[in-house]
Amino acid sequence: MTRWLDVLRQRLRSLLRSAEVERDLDRELRAHLAAAADEKVAAGMAPEQARRDALREFGSVAAVAEACRDTRRVSWVQNPVRDLRHACRSLLAQPVLVVAAIVSIAVTLFFGDWSGNDLRLSGRAEPVHAEYVRSFVGSGYFEVLGIDLVAGRSFTSADRPGGPGSSW
């Protein structure tokens, strides 16, 4: 029972005090490397050569640190939290993308279901062709959002129903 409580206490510490646990891990790994280098110096090796040999024998410090983190068995909580933080930072760095996504989702929810090039509007039996959406979007849509087109062209006033040069 005591072992189980120790494990639980260590896992909670890893979750709630992760910065402190990481500092402890870093100190411990450095201490192992220093001890291995000191043994080699005591055996008559030059200090710089002893440090290089100790690092080579120890292997990748990052891989050992990751293996130590895995033994804590809290990564299933930490990884999604880290991923969520990264996603939020990425989205905050590109507010135009967030606005475009929200507008796109709102338009889709407002109008209904897409089906190929047709749009089924809520409460209408017949689908509306995608050209109708162009009149909703309007000219300058992508420019206002700051989106550079990679291919094709942007909407113009000629694309509006009844606009100059319009065939509808």
C-alpha positions in Angstrom: 0.0 0.0 0.0 2.9 2.4 0.8 4.4 1.8 -2.6 1.2 2.7 -4.3 0.9 6.0 -2.3 4.5 6.8 -3.2 3.8 6.3 -6.9 0.6 8.4 -6.7 2.5 11.2 -4.8 5.3 11.2 -7.5 2.8 11.3 -10.4 0.9 14.2 -8.8 4.2 16.0 -8.2 5.1 15.4 -11.9 1.8 16.9 -13.0 1.5 19.8 -10.6 5.2 20.8 -10.3 6.5 19.9 -13.7 9.1 22.7 -13.9 10.6 21.6 -10.6 10.6 18.0 -11.6 12.3 18.9 -14.9 15.0 20.9 -13.0 15.6 17.9 -10.8 15.9 15.6 -13.8 18.3 17.9 -15.4 20.5 18.1 -12.3 20.4 14.3 -11.9 21.5 13.7 -15.5 24.3 16.3 -15.2 25.4 14.6 -11.9 25.6 11.2 -13.7 27.7 12.7 -16.5 30.0 14.5 -14.1 30.5 11.4 -12.0 31.4 9.3 -15.1 33.8 12.0 -16.3 35.4 12.3 -12.8 36.0 8.5 -12.8 37.7 8.8 -16.1 39.9 11.7 -14.9 40.8 9.7 -11.8 41.9 6.9 -14.1 44.3 9.3 -15.8 42.3 10.7 -18.8 42.4 14.4 -19.7 39.3 16.3 -18.4 38.0 17.3 -21.8 38.5 13.8 -23.2 36.9 12.3 -20.1 33.8 14.5 -20.6 33.5 13.5 -24.3 33.9 9.9 -23.5 31.3 10.1 -20.7 28.8 11.8 -23.1 29.5 9.1 -25.8 28.9 6.3 -23.3 25.9 7.9 -21.8 24.2 8.3 -25.1 21.7 10.9 -26.1 20.9 13.0 -23.0 17.5 14.0 -24.6 16.6 10.4 -25.2 17.5 9.4 -21.6 15.5 12.4 -20.3 12.5 11.4 -22.4 12.8 7.8 -21.2 12.8 9.1 -17.6 9.7 11.2 -18.3 7.9 8.2 -19.8 8.5 6.2 -16.5 6.4 8.8 -14.7 3.4 7.8 -16.8 1.8 11.2 -16.8 2.4 12.0 -20.5 -1.1 11.0 -21.4 -2.2 14.1 -19.4 0.7 16.4 -20.2 0.9 15.8 -24.0 -2.8 16.9 -24.8 -2.4 19.9 -22.5 0.9 20.8 -24.3 -0.8 20.3 -27.7 -3.7 22.5 -26.7 -1.4 25.3 -25.5 0.5 25.1 -28.8 -2.7 25.2 -30.8 -3.9 28.3 -28.9 -0.6 30.1 -29.4 -0.6 29.2 -33.1 -4.2 30.5 -33.5 -3.5 33.7 -31.6 -0.5 34.3 -33.9 -2.9 34.2 -36.9 -6.1 36.0 -36.0 -7.1 36.4 -39.7 -7.2 32.7 -40.1 -9.3 32.3 -37.0 -11.8 34.9 -38.2 -12.0 33.3 -41.7 -12.6 29.9 -40.1 -15.3 31.2 -37.8 -17.0 33.1 -40.6 -16.9 29.9 -42.8 -18.4 27.8 -40.1 -21.0 30.3 -39.4 -22.0 30.7 -43.0 -22.2 26.9 -43.4 -24.3 26.6 -40.3 -26.5 29.4 -41.3 -27.1 28.3 -44.9 -27.3 24.6 -44.4 -25.6 21.6 -46.0 -23.2 21.6 -49.0 -23.7 19.0 -51.6 -21.2 19.2 -54.4 -21.6 22.6 -56.1 -25.1 23.0 -54.6 -26.1 24.4 -51.3 -29.2 23.3 -49.5 -30.6 26.2 -47.6 -32.5 25.6 -44.5 -36.2 25.5 -45.2 -35.8 25.3 -49.0 -36.6 22.2 -51.0 -34.4 23.0 -54.0 -30.6 23.5 -53.8 -29.1 26.9 -54.6 -26.0 26.8 -56.9 -22.7 27.9 -55.5 -22.8 31.1 -57.6 -25.3 32.4 -55.1 -22.7 32.2 -52.4 -20.4 34.4 -54.5 -23.0 37.2 -54.3 -22.9 36.8 -50.5 -19.1 36.8 -50.3 -18.6 39.7 -52.7 -15.6 41.3 -54.3 -12.5 41.9 -52.2 -13.4 39.1 -49.8 -10.0 37.5 -49.7 -8.2 40.9 -49.8 -10.1 42.0 -46.7 -9.0 38.8 -44.9 -5.4 39.3 -46.0 -5.4 36.0 -47.9 -3.1 35.8 -51.0 -4.6 33.6 -53.7 -2.2 30.9 -54.9 -4.2 30.1 -58.1 -7.3 31.4 -59.8 -8.8 34.8 -59.3 -10.7 36.7 -56.7 -14.3 37.6 -56.9 -15.1 40.9 -58.7 -18.2 43.0 -59.1 -18.8 41.2 -62.4 -19.4 38.0 -60.5 -22.5 39.4 -58.7 -25.8 38.6 -60.2 -26.8 41.5 -62.3 -23.3 43.0 -62.1 -21.5 44.5 -65.2 -20.8 41.7 -67.6 -22.8 39.2 -65.6 -24.6 36.5 -67.5 -27.2 35.9 -64.8 
